[in-house]
């Protein structure tokens, strides 16, 4: 969809009734049915933003960074299914969000992601995946991309302290884009995760840590000039980040992904707060975060969008939609082998996962619940 | 027999008598490189229409090659592949060397390499891969059997005979489609060099590593660059440290003025006019020149992998004519003639991919057929996508081709 398409779709939506502005939107989460990435998408998102109190007060005159999820190598797919229909944030959702935030007054929008093992411009990563970046760049005035997996266009990294001292790290050194923005948006795909149980708005921030510092090829003392490899350091704790960045608090903590990854995600979410969380599952995949997870992943069409102003609460609603309970912890699905990222975020003051304290707006959860585990089990290959 | 029609094989040392010539019956092999052999053997070969020579003829361009395949790490599990600089498995291929030889000489290209001595029993697909890797680039492998296979074949062992049948069928497959060799290679980037002396390492490794990222390029010998048609290409990478001859310089400057991207070493940047412009990647100075631009690194190139990646991004993947998905161990070769094109894929893993492979093409074609070494051509339906069409390939273990016709 080009800018004209986003404009037309939004104009059609503006005649719909607008819900009253919420007095306190922190634990409000909007849920909507959306069957395709076509013309119904922008109006659906706009209704959700209105249910959250409108975006004007959040973004007017502001610089917005939108962290999307482009995990893994761009040419790896779940069978014949393009990345955007399985494990990547769909470009139509990125474009629609940019358009609506600009319409609400955002001055400048930067789409950010740390592309797998490369310093290539994000546009090139998208082209490699078969995308045309142009409709996103023209979805609103002043949209740009930045690959945040390395230093990028700045002279130095920006340091973010973790409130309350953090679980694993006390602070992170990140690309300048995460400091440049007034408003930070996480646009994630609704998926399970092999290590962290689920990957939603919070886990999406795993990818803000630059591999030049936290990656397999990170320099020992200084960040590497270009990023190489994944973030096995976060999973296994076998090494420390480049010496220029703050090290772990306690290297004696368990060197186990199920312990470390949820805590590091919580640390990142606390350090770089998310103002708007959008999780899309119009189409997605079950069983894991990408096609590389063995054991019966399946392309599915839950047809759902979720948006909220608090990432922990938004993820809790997503978990309910997926057939899980955000109050469960290690040993119970989807946290069979890991700790609950939401609880760990809650401990750092990032928000609440208690559904009794979350106001769900829009379509009731019961109408859109899509049991990810049952979907995998019913897969012919699963 | 014209050298263009010769299908060469190295006569195994263990084959001592004319009886072994019978193994070549009904195969495409018609030229034996036999070293010093008796007149009796030569006479018997001649009766079968087989030419026997001591050494490869001078009217073929013979180059040394490497036994192709995925490199396996030592001291790790047998199924662990050694990673290259891309993080993908390291693959030995002769494709780039064949293309370079073809760019330097109009002679048919023969590639000489023998099976590894320490590889144990070689399955037929290893030989099929050796033949396919060279053939898709437009050359011929000088078929070379290992001693064990040759001996088993001479003894008439059923498994060896079956292996030989498969190898011969692979040779026949490519000979039947030898016209593809003369089609124009697809690719939007020209790589220009003399590929010699101090320039050899960087220039040849760029070709090798471009193939690894499926960056389709045209290999241009500097001596012929002034005549090489750059029209239709998007970028030209001039690798050599020395300034190009005046006609080549003018050609490159004209290409930039017409809208192309010219990439040159740092030392040559000042030779081009133009005004400063934004660079899509760090570490390059870019100047706008006419409708195009000239890009030069701020520091001298020292890593061919980085240079291949830089050239790809400076040109932009937008101009890749073909994009392949789920093809970690697959190399692609593409050629076209008029409205027809052929996309050939060689799978160095020699087993079906765990995930299905898709091929995206930037043009739209009226017809598409899929074929493998063993499967007859079958129509394949295109899937429309944002930037052209895709084809969802059926599983294949070693080689597949997509024949496309009626480009719109």
Interface residues (C-beta under 8 A of the other chain):
Chain A: X75 X76 X77 X78 X79 X80 X82 X117 X119 X120 X121 X124 X127 X128 X130 X131 X132 X228 X229 X291
Chain B: X87 X280 X281 X282 X309 X313 X316 X317 X318 X320 X323 X324 X325 X326 X327 X328 X355 X356 X358 X360 X385 X386 X387 X390 X392
